[in-house]
């Protein structure tokens, strides 16, 4: 059991590009002791595990796995968003999304499944083919698949490149197998294959003078342009909350703002 937790710690240290010496000094133990922990010769106590996880910025879900691997009980709860104890948080998220009308607003879980959406988002997701609307809608899948939003995205190399980069970064940071599988899936889409090939050939997918990467979508004869913000919870102690992200879209130009206003009416 201690070998398993040691292997997990070594993998996280490698993922964060931290040397054994630097990590040992950061948490206040000798490099020899940390070496014993990583090789399974010493069982780490809960306080040391906490310190190591904090310094390596290990997500709460994976911290629980560390504690279990070391023979301890999990430290962090994972309560469904619709649980009674989460009712206040859920109500505030719904209020935030509703206040963002007539603009699109969604709440996403770790793999970017839509768990809450305002009416504007529901209408926008309704533009997708029916097979992409089966709950939960995954924004990476819906945005990158050639039959999804990709087919109407005017600047797919920019927006799609941004999303692919984000997914791959999330996969590296968390090591979550669900994200690994999702990245493997979207990397097989012809849209993403083409994007990766153009990048490999040295093409630039982001315009260097852009302040933000916009989402430009063509609806009929009109091209709309949006930018988005991502919001997470500060200092969460629950896995569901730590993994929750709120994405709010805003008009990036005047014609889009006018279109959004007309949609409200």
C-alpha positions as CSV (number, residue, x, y, z in Angstrom):
1,X,0.0,0.0,0.0
2,X,2.8,2.4,0.9
3,X,4.5,1.6,-2.4
4,X,1.4,2.7,-4.2
5,X,1.1,6.1,-2.5
6,X,4.9,6.6,-3.0
7,X,4.5,6.0,-6.7
8,X,1.5,8.4,-6.9
9,X,3.5,11.1,-5.1
10,X,6.5,10.6,-7.4
11,X,4.2,10.9,-10.4
12,X,2.7,14.1,-9.1
13,X,6.1,15.5,-8.4
14,X,7.2,14.7,-11.9
15,X,4.0,16.2,-13.4
16,X,4.8,19.4,-11.5
17,X,8.5,19.4,-12.5
18,X,9.6,19.6,-8.8
19,X,12.8,17.9,-7.7
20,X,12.8,15.6,-4.7
21,X,15.3,17.9,-3.0
22,X,13.2,21.0,-3.5
23,X,10.0,19.3,-2.4
24,X,11.6,17.9,0.7
25,X,12.8,21.3,1.7
26,X,9.5,23.0,1.0
27,X,7.5,20.7,3.3
28,X,10.2,20.5,6.0
29,X,11.4,16.9,5.8
30,X,14.8,15.4,4.8
31,X,15.3,14.3,1.2
32,X,16.1,10.9,2.6
33,X,12.8,10.6,4.3
34,X,10.9,11.8,1.2
35,X,12.9,9.2,-0.8
36,X,11.8,6.5,1.6
37,X,8.2,7.6,1.2
38,X,8.4,7.5,-2.6
39,X,10.0,4.1,-2.6
40,X,7.5,2.6,-0.1
41,X,10.0,2.2,2.7
42,X,8.2,4.7,4.9
43,X,4.5,5.4,5.4
44,X,3.7,9.1,5.2
45,X,1.5,10.5,8.0
46,X,-1.6,12.5,7.3
47,X,0.1,15.8,8.1
48,X,2.9,15.1,5.6
49,X,0.5,14.0,2.9
50,X,-1.4,17.2,3.4
51,X,1.8,19.3,3.1
52,X,2.9,17.4,0.0
53,X,-0.5,17.6,-1.7
54,X,-0.7,21.4,-0.9
55,X,2.7,22.1,-2.3
56,X,2.2,20.0,-5.4
57,X,-1.3,21.6,-5.9
58,X,-3.0,18.3,-6.2
59,X,-6.7,18.5,-6.8
60,X,-9.0,17.4,-4.0
61,X,-10.3,14.3,-5.8
62,X,-6.7,13.1,-6.3
63,X,-5.8,14.0,-2.7
64,X,-8.5,11.6,-1.5
65,X,-6.9,8.9,-3.6
66,X,-3.6,9.6,-2.0
67,X,-5.0,9.3,1.5
68,X,-6.8,6.0,0.6
69,X,-3.6,4.6,-0.9
70,X,-1.8,5.4,2.3
71,X,-4.4,3.6,4.4
72,X,-6.4,6.6,5.6
73,X,-10.0,7.7,5.2
74,X,-10.8,10.2,2.4
75,X,-10.6,13.8,3.6
76,X,-12.9,15.6,1.2
77,X,-16.6,15.2,0.5
78,X,-18.1,15.0,-3.0
79,X,-21.7,16.1,-2.7
80,X,-24.0,16.3,-5.8
81,X,-24.9,19.8,-6.8
82,X,-28.6,19.0,-6.2
83,X,-27.9,17.7,-2.7
84,X,-29.8,19.5,0.2
85,X,-26.5,20.7,1.7
86,X,-25.6,22.3,-1.7
87,X,-28.9,24.1,-2.1
88,X,-27.6,27.5,-1.2
89,X,-24.6,27.3,-3.5
90,X,-26.8,26.0,-6.3
91,X,-29.3,28.8,-5.8
92,X,-26.5,31.4,-6.0
93,X,-25.1,29.9,-9.2
94,X,-28.6,29.9,-10.8
95,X,-29.0,33.5,-9.7
96,X,-25.6,34.4,-11.3
97,X,-26.6,32.7,-14.6
98,X,-30.0,34.2,-14.7
99,X,-28.6,37.7,-14.0
100,X,-26.4,37.2,-17.0
101,X,-29.4,37.1,-19.4
102,X,-29.7,37.8,-22.3
103,X,-26.1,36.5,-22.6
104,X,-25.1,32.8,-22.5
105,X,-24.1,31.5,-19.1
106,X,-23.3,27.9,-18.1
107,X,-21.9,26.0,-15.1
108,X,-19.5,23.1,-16.0
109,X,-18.1,20.2,-14.2
110,X,-14.4,19.0,-14.4
111,X,-14.8,17.5,-17.9
112,X,-16.9,20.4,-19.1
113,X,-20.3,18.8,-19.0
114,X,-23.0,21.4,-18.7
115,X,-24.6,21.0,-15.2
116,X,-26.6,24.3,-15.1
117,X,-27.5,26.7,-17.9
118,X,-29.6,29.9,-18.3
119,X,-32.3,30.3,-20.9
120,X,-30.0,32.0,-23.4
121,X,-27.6,29.0,-23.1
122,X,-30.4,26.5,-23.6
123,X,-31.5,28.3,-26.7
124,X,-27.9,28.4,-28.0
125,X,-27.3,24.8,-27.3
126,X,-30.5,24.1,-29.2
127,X,-28.6,25.0,-32.4
128,X,-26.7,21.7,-32.0
129,X,-27.8,18.5,-33.8
130,X,-30.0,16.5,-31.5
131,X,-27.4,13.8,-30.8
132,X,-25.2,16.4,-29.1
133,X,-28.1,17.7,-26.9
134,X,-28.4,14.5,-24.8
135,X,-27.7,15.4,-21.2
136,X,-25.1,16.1,-20.1
137,X,-23.9,18.2,-23.0
138,X,-20.1,18.3,-23.1
139,X,-18.8,21.6,-24.4
140,X,-15.5,20.2,-25.7
141,X,-17.2,17.5,-27.7
142,X,-20.0,19.9,-28.9
143,X,-17.6,22.6,-29.9
144,X,-14.9,20.5,-31.6
145,X,-16.8,17.9,-33.4
146,X,-17.2,18.6,-37.1
147,X,-21.0,18.2,-36.8
148,X,-21.2,20.4,-33.7
149,X,-20.5,24.1,-33.2
150,X,-17.3,23.6,-35.4
151,X,-19.4,23.6,-38.5
152,X,-20.6,27.2,-37.7
153,X,-17.4,28.5,-36.1
154,X,-15.9,31.2,-38.4
155,X,-12.5,31.2,-36.6
156,X,-12.2,27.5,-35.8
157,X,-8.4,27.5,-35.8
158,X,-8.4,30.2,-33.1
159,X,-11.3,29.1,-31.0
160,X,-10.8,25.4,-31.5
161,X,-7.1,25.7,-30.9
162,X,-7.9,27.5,-27.6
163,X,-10.2,24.8,-26.5
164,X,-7.8,22.0,-27.5
165,X,-5.0,23.7,-25.6
166,X,-7.3,24.1,-22.5
167,X,-8.4,20.5,-22.5
168,X,-4.8,19.3,-22.8
169,X,-3.7,21.6,-20.0
170,X,-6.5,20.3,-17.8
171,X,-5.5,16.8,-18.6
172,X,-1.9,17.4,-17.6
173,X,-2.8,19.3,-14.4
174,X,-5.3,16.7,-13.1
175,X,-4.2,13.4,-14.6
176,X,-8.0,12.6,-14.7
177,X,-8.6,9.5,-16.9
178,X,-11.9,11.0,-18.0
179,X,-10.1,14.0,-19.5
180,X,-7.5,11.7,-21.0
181,X,-10.2,9.7,-22.8
182,X,-12.0,12.9,-23.8
183,X,-8.8,14.3,-25.2
184,X,-8.1,11.1,-27.1
185,X,-11.6,11.3,-28.6
186,X,-11.5,14.9,-29.7
187,X,-8.0,14.5,-31.1
188,X,-9.5,12.0,-33.6
189,X,-12.0,14.5,-35.0
190,X,-11.1,15.6,-38.5
191,X,-11.4,19.2,-37.4
192,X,-8.8,18.7,-34.6
193,X,-6.6,16.5,-36.8
194,X,-6.5,19.3,-39.4
195,X,-5.8,21.9,-36.7
196,X,-2.9,19.8,-35.2
197,X,-1.5,19.3,-38.7
198,X,-1.5,23.0,-39.5
199,X,0.2,23.7,-36.2
200,X,2.8,21.1,-36.8
201,X,3.5,22.7,-40.2
202,X,4.2,26.0,-38.4
203,X,1.0,27.8,-39.0
204,X,-0.1,30.3,-36.4
205,X,-3.7,29.7,-35.1
206,X,-3.9,32.7,-32.8
207,X,-3.8,36.2,-34.1
208,X,-1.0,37.9,-32.2
209,X,-2.8,41.3,-31.9
210,X,-6.0,39.9,-30.3
211,X,-6.5,40.8,-26.6
212,X,-8.8,37.8,-26.2
213,X,-9.6,34.7,-28.3
214,X,-13.1,35.3,-29.6
215,X,-15.8,32.7,-30.4
216,X,-17.0,33.8,-33.8
217,X,-20.1,32.0,-35.1
218,X,-21.9,32.3,-38.3
219,X,-25.7,32.1,-38.1
220,X,-27.3,32.5,-41.5
221,X,-26.0,35.7,-43.0
222,X,-24.8,37.1,-39.7
223,X,-21.4,36.6,-38.1
224,X,-21.5,37.0,-34.3
225,X,-18.5,37.4,-32.0
226,X,-18.3,36.6,-28.3
227,X,-15.6,36.5,-25.6
228,X,-16.0,34.5,-22.4
229,X,-14.9,34.6,-18.7
230,X,-14.2,31.6,-16.5
231,X,-15.0,31.7,-12.8
232,X,-14.1,29.1,-10.1
233,X,-14.8,29.0,-6.4
234,X,-12.2,30.3,-3.9
235,X,-10.9,27.9,-1.3
236,X,-13.4,25.0,-1.9
237,X,-13.3,22.0,0.5
238,X,-15.7,20.0,-1.5
239,X,-14.7,18.1,-4.7
240,X,-17.8,19.1,-6.7
241,X,-17.3,22.8,-5.9
242,X,-13.5,22.7,-6.7
243,X,-14.3,21.1,-10.1
244,X,-17.1,23.5,-11.0
245,X,-16.5,26.3,-13.5
246,X,-18.9,29.1,-14.5
247,X,-18.4,30.3,-18.1
248,X,-20.1,33.6,-19.1
249,X,-20.2,34.8,-22.7
250,X,-20.3,38.5,-23.7
251,X,-20.8,40.3,-27.1
252,X,-17.3,41.2,-28.5
253,X,-18.7,43.8,-30.9
254,X,-21.7,46.1,-31.4
255,X,-23.6,44.0,-34.0
256,X,-23.4,41.0,-31.7
257,X,-24.7,43.1,-28.8
258,X,-27.6,44.2,-30.9
259,X,-28.3,40.6,-31.9
260,X,-28.3,39.5,-28.3
261,X,-30.7,42.3,-27.4
262,X,-33.1,41.3,-30.1
263,X,-33.0,37.7,-28.9
264,X,-34.1,38.9,-25.4
265,X,-37.1,40.4,-26.9
